[in-house]
Each structure stands twice: as C-alpha cells, then as structure tokens.
Amino acid sequence: MPREKGRKFIAQNRRARHDYHIDDTYEAGIVLTGTEVKSLRAGRASLVDGFAHIKRGEVWLENVHIPEYAHGTWTNHAARRPRKLLLHREEIAKLVAKTRETGRTLVPLSLYFSEGKAKVELALARGKRQYDKRQDIAAREAQRDMERALRRRR
C-alpha cells in the first residue's frame, strides 16, 4: 500500500488566529486508537475548544472532539478524551519554559495527515485583548477597501 505524500487537512482552528497572537508553531504526532484514526480519515474532527498542557514532562491535548466511529463496536473511543502528543524532549523543555511566562498557552491550529500519520500543528500563543482584535478587523477592512478601489480604477 503506497504512502500518501503531502498533507491532507482534517480540521483547522480559524478562531485561534483571531483570539491569539501566534508566537511559534510546532508539529506533533498524536497517540490515537484505531477507531479515532478511522473517524479522522472520514474527515470528522473539531478543534474549537481544544488546548494543550504539559503534565509530568508530557504534552496532552484536551477538549479536541473526534466523534465516535460510526461502524465501531464496544471498542469505540470517548469523543473528548485527553490525547498524548509526541514531541522531542528538547521541544517539550522549551515549551515548559515558554508556557511558564505569563499569558502564554498552547493552542492547536490544525489537524492533518502527513505521509499517512496523524499530526497536529500546535501554536505557542498569547491571548489578544479586545482592542487588538478591533485593530486587526479595521486593518483587514482597510486592505479590502483599497483592493476594491484598485479594481474599480482598472
């Protein structure tokens, strides 16, 4: 069976880029059960309320919703169970140091298959204030207005 090349996206957390300043991103593997993989291959997952935390030197992904596999039996998984993330020890040590700083958190940005293996893009992020969000929206609208004006001039 040939392996897949490239990335096949399953779910993205668009809200994270709106609510947080993204400082750095990491790619991590996920420890999954068989029915979770089948459910992900069907393209079903939600990262909306997801977050990650470090407990006893391990990174855990919490509140990510992977629905039960439709054709599963008694071996089906719990939809919102904690899932262990696979990172190098040095990366975990960096994350421990950076998350101890005030206002920093780990947020999942996307869930995808890379060469047949389930991965999560994890972001080290700082929460945005309300005025930051308003500034981003104003800048986006100004850019959109400029592009409209340029299109009308042509």
Summary of the structure (lengths in Angstrom):
residues: 154
radius of gyration: 18.5
end to end distance: 52.0
largest distance: 63.8
contacts: 414
relative contact order: 0.24
helix: 32%
strand: 36%
